[in-house]
Amino acid sequence: MRRKDTTSHWLPVDSPAGVYCCEPRVPPMHTQLTISEISAKLRAVRLSKSLSLNDVERMSKGSLKAVVLGSYERGSRTLSVKRALHICELYEIPINELFGEKLSREFSTHKRAVLDLRRINAQRQDLSHPDAARYQLLARLIRNILKSRQDWNGEILSIRHSDSTLLALMADLEGEEMMQWLERENILFHKK
């Protein structure tokens, strides 16, 4: 006789001797992604980074042709694991962003974030600002990012996916909340 148990991974089962033993409960089936969902994710990630198909071909130094990437995004060509890893490396995203169940909201709702470093520096110096402590942390994180990239432009900084995760952690906000805060504070650089 089997007892229903929705909280544990094991279900007690009566044995003929009246002693309970355990058998594993089968976890719910994992929903599988379809080719069209993976193709849509490929396109969404590329667009979130404001890249054209030709931009990606140039980034890959010709190893990934624009026409081939377009066929992956339409689902008309089979995507190998090796090629998926290469694309994820180009986009600077983990492979699970492509094959995970949910598309990151950052990719689905925001284009590539570019921070206005001049504005951040000005806000950092205003100690009366309600978010002065957050600006101090933000400036320190940006200095480390700039140093690691050896990027000494000093006016703007393109935020990569991994950077946005760090920014959100630093600010104690969810990714979407962090993007909204950056928008409210006019820290995002907007091309004129």
N, C-alpha and C positions, 0 to 999 in steps of 0.2 A: 504494500500500500504506500503510495507516494504522497507526501505532504507538500502542499504548495508553499513556496518560500520565495518572496520577491526581493529579499534583501541580501541573501548570501549567495555565494557561488556554488554551494553544495546543497544538495537536497537529501534529507534522510530517507532511507528506504527500509521497510520492514523485511528482515530476512526470515526464512522458515523457522529459525530458532528463536525468533522474537527479539533479536539483537539488531540494533540500527547500524547501518553502514552508510557510507556516503557515495554518491555518484555526481559527477560534475554536471552543473546546469549548462545547457548550450546557450552561449551568448546570442543576442539578436544578430541577425545577418547584417553585415556591413553593406550599405548601398554602394553599388559600383558606379563609377563615372562612365559616361558615354564619350565616344569620340567627339561628338559635337560640343560637349561641355569642356573637354580639354582644349579643343580648338578655340572655343570662345575665351577661355582663360588666357591662352597664348596671345590672342589679339588684345584682350583687356590689359594685360601686363604691358605689352608694347605701347599701347595708346596712353597708359597711365604715365609712361616715361616720356611722352611727347616725341616718340620716334616714328619715322616713316619706315616702310620696308627697305627703302634704299639706305636709310641711316644705319639700320641693323647690318646690312651687307657691308657698308663701310667699316662699322665697328668690328666686324668679324674679319676684316682684311680680305674679303671675298670668299671666305670658307663657307659662308652661308648666303646663298644667293637670294635676292629679294623674291623672285618668282617661286622658289622652293618654300621659303617661309610663308608666303601667301597661300600656298597649297596646303601647308600644315594648318594654317588658321582657318581655312575653309573645310578641312577634314577630307580633302580629296587625295592626300598623300599620307602614307603610313609614317608615323613618327617613331624612330628607334629610341631606345633608352640612351644610347651614346649621343644622339643628336639632341635629345631633350636636356641632357646634362650640359651640353655645349651652350644651348640657348639660355638655360638658367644661369650659367656662368657669365654670359654676355649681359644679361639683365640684372646680374648681381642679386639673385633671389635664391632661396633654398628650393630644392626640387619639390618639397611638399606643397609649395605655393601652387605649383602646376597640377599636381596629382592629388592634393588634399581635397576634402569634401567641399569646403566653402572658399569662395574667392575673397581674399582680404578686402575689407571695406575701403582701405586706402587705395587699392588698385581700381576698385569699381567706381569710386566717387571723386577722386582727386587726380589731377595731373601732377607731373613731377614738381615737387616743392623746391623753390629756390629762395633762400633766406637773404634778406637785405641786412648785411652785416653792419652797415653804417647806422641803420635804425636801431639795431640791437645794442650797439655800442653807446648810442645816445641815451637809450632807455636804461642801460646798465648804470650809467652815471647819475641818474635821477633817483636818489635814495628815498625820496618821498613817494615814489610810485608804489601803489598797493602790491604789485608783484615784483618788488625790488629783489627779493631773495631768489625768486625764480630766474630773473634776468642774470643775476650773478652766476648761478649754476649753468644757465644756458651759455653764457660767455665762456666759462671754463671748459664746457664740453666742446664748444666750437673750436676753441684754441687747440684742443687735443685732436680733433678731426683734421683741422688744417695742418697741424704738425705731422700727423700720420700720412696724409696725402701729399705733403710737401707742396701745398697750394697756398701761395702767398699773394693772391689777387687782392684780398682784403676788402672787397666790396660786396661780393655775393658768394653764396655757397650752395651748390646743388646737394640736396639731401637724398641719400640713397635709402633703400628700404631698411637696411640694418641701422642707419642713423636715426630714422624716424622712430624705431622701436626704442632706442636709447633716449631720444628726446622725451618720449612719452613716459618712460620710467623715471627719468630725472624730474619731470614735472608732476609726477604722481597722477597722471591722467591716462585715460584710454586713448588709443591712436586717433580716433575720430574727434575726441574732445581736444586733443593737442592741436589738430589741424584747425579746429574752430577757434582756439585761443590764438594761434598764429595769425589767422585771418582778422580776428577782432583787434589785435594789437598792431595790425598793419606791418607785420614783420615779413610777410611773403613778398618777394620781389615780383612786380608785375611789369612786363615789357610795355613800353609806351609806344 
